[in-house]
């Protein structure tokens, strides 16, 4: 499966500008099976979403994702601030499959209380695993990366690749480097972790979006501070070979 990491510089509260720039990056990396955008890629990380979140039933960014997926016969994912019909807000990670004309989503479970995300958003309470190109893909969002129990490969959470979208600032870049690799190693899975670049009110973002193999080796990494698309290939047969050869998951804690 060919996966393209879309490391974008998000323009605050400008969905149309963010859509145009994402589309330009996709055009430069045509032919991928899956394109991955950062967290809240269409607006920036809006901890106070009242005047910035997309309405669930009138979401121009989601409509664009569906159009891209259909046009390129691919899938695309990324999270957005969304206002539901009941008035609640979700940090919703959408996975749009243009081949099956299907939209799946995961609502961020661990809301970032340090920046008061938890004051306005409702957390999700269930995992989302999407089947695509033969892979079982677990969707996660940013702060979830810090919580290994939530991402643990388990009897009811079996997957082959973990796709994490993020707004992860430079001040905590060391944790990004270590934890992305830890999640790959401990779950014997591929990790695709896509971060933004640029600045907002919370700080500076250097990106360093990365694809990691099941033993923690880097398949590809975006350059720091660069608006960039990077394509890697995930090999399901190689993953299965590694899991059979070194059966760590068979010895996992099951309680």
N, C-alpha and C positions, 0 to 999 in steps of 0.2 A: 504494500500500500504506500503510495506516494503522499506525503504530508507536507504542506507548506505552512511555515510559521510566519505570521504577518505581524511584525514588530512595528507598530505605528506610533506616531506622535499625535496624541488625541487633542483636538481643539475643543475647548470648553464650551459645552452647550451648543455645538454646531453640528448636528447630525448629518446634514447634507454635505458639508465639507469633509467630515470623517468618512462618509460613504464614498465620495469621489476619490479620496486618497487611497482607501482600501481597494477600490476597484482598479486603480492604476497599478498597485502592487500585484494584484491577481493577474492582470494582463501580462505582466513581465514573467510570471511563473505559471503559464498555462499548462494544463494537462495533469494537474494533481488530482488525487482522489478526495483529499480533505484539506480545507483551508481553516486555520485557527487564528482568530482575532483575540485581543486582550480582554480583560475585564472592563465592563462599562465602556466598550470601545466607541460607542456612538456619541457619548456626552462627556466623558470624564467621570471620575469617582465622586458621585453626588451623594454625600452623606445626608444632605437635606434635600430630598427629591421632589418636593411639592411642585415646583415650577419647571422641573427639568425632565422628570421621568416620562417615558412613553406610555400612553394608554394601551392597555392590553388589546383592545379591539381596533386601535387606530395607530399602528406602529410602523412608521415608514421604514425604519431600519430593518425590522423583521421582514417586511415585504421585499426589501432589497435583497436580503439574504436568500429568500425563497426564489427570487428571480435569478440570482447568480447561480444557485444550485441547479435550477432547471436548465439554464442556458449552457452551463459547462458540464452538465451531467456528473455532478460531484456532490460533496457535502461541505457545509461550512458551519462553524460554531464560534461562539463568543457570548459574553454576558452583557446584559443591559439592565438599567433601572426601569422597572415596569410598575405601573399603577393598575391594580386589578379592579374589576367592576364593583367589588365591595369596598373600595377605597384604600385597601392595604397596599403596601409597596413590597416588591420582591427584587432581589438581585438575582435575576433569572439567566441561567446559562442555557442558551438555545443550541440545539444540534439539528440542522436542517439537511435532510437527505433528499437531494433532487432526483435520485434514481427511483425512489419509492414514493416521492411526493409526500414525505412524512416529516413532521416537526416534533421533536422530543425536547424536554427541558429538565434542568436541575435547578432547584432553588438553594442558594448558598446556605449551608447549615451553620457554619461558624461565622457569625457577623463580627466585624472588627470593632469591638467595644472601645478600643483605644481612641478611635476617631468618631465614636458615637454612632456608628452605622446601626447599632442595635436599637437606637431610640426611635427610628422611623421605619425600619424594615422588619418584616416578619420572616423568621428563619424557616428553611425547609427542614423536614424531618425524615426524609427518605433518600436513599441512593438512586441514581439513575445510571443504568448500564445500557448502552446502545450497541446493537449488533450492526456492523458495517464492514464490508469487504472481508468477511470471515473473521474479523476481530470483534471481541467484546470490549467496549470502551467505557471506562468509568469517567464521568464528568465531575470535576471539582473546580472550586473557585478560590483563588488567592489564599486567604487566611486559613482555609482548610488544610493547606500544606503542612501546617505546624502540628497537626493532630493525627498521629499515626494510627490510632485505634479506629478513626472514622474511615480511613483509606485502606484498612487492613484487608488483604485477600482472605476471604472467609467462605464458608459453605454457601451462604446466601449472597455473597459479594465476590463472585468469581469473574475475573477480567484479564485481558491480555495487554491493554494499554491504558494508561491514565492520562487524561488530557486536562491540564490545569491552565486557567486563564487568570491573569493577575494585573494589579497595579502595585508593584512591589518596589519601594523606594530604595535609592542608593544607600541610605543610612543603614539598611538591614540586608545588604547584598551578600554578606558572608553567609547568613542563614539561608538565603535563596540557593546559593551554590551547594551547601551541604545537604539541605533537606530534599532538594529535587533528586539528588543522587541516592540519598537514603531510601526514599520511597521506591525507587526503581529496584534497588538491591533487595530490600526486605520483602518485596512482593513479587520478585522475579518477573518484572513487567517492563515494557517500554514506558517512558515518561516523556510527554510533550508538554513543555511549560512555556507559555507565551506571555511576555511582559511588555509593557509600554515603554516609550522613551518620552523625554520632554519634561515639563514642569506643570505643577498645579499648586494649590494653596497648601498642600501637605508636604511638598518637597520636590526633589529632582529624581527622575527615573532614568536609569542607564540602559534598561532593556536586558541584554544578555539572555534573551530567550534561548531555550536549549532543548535538544532532543537527546535522550539518554537510553542506552540499551539495558537489558535486564541484569547485567553485571556491573552497572554503574559507569560504563565508558561513554564518552561523549560522541554521539553520531554527527552532531553539527551544532554550532552556536552562533547566534547573531552577534555582530560587532557592537560594542558599547556606543550608546548615543547616536545610533544610526536608524533612520526610518528605512526598514529593510524587509525583504522577503527571503526566506531560506527554505529550500526543499530537501527533505531526507526520505529515505525508503525504509519502511518497517517490514521485516521478514517474519511472517508467522511461523513458517517451518523451522527457522532458526530458533525462535523463541521456544517452540515445543521441544526441539532437540536439547536445548539447554536445560529445560525443566525436567526432561527425562534423565539426563545425565547426572544432574545434581539436584536431588529431589527435596529441596529445602521446604517447599510448601506442604509436603506430606507430614512434616514434623512440626507444623505450626500449632500454636495454642488454639484450642477449639471451644473455649468457654469465654 
